[in-house]
């Protein structure tokens, strides 16, 4: 996937939990050495 600055990306996941959780999503470079973006979901 080619990540472009300024674009909007849709992240889809399903979660089932009996208690509240904190979730963050990050997109990393293909070699895993650079975090391109990170955001908190919940």
Secondary structure, DSSP 8 states (H G I E B T S, - for coil): ----TT-----------SS----EEEEE-TTSS-EEEEEE--
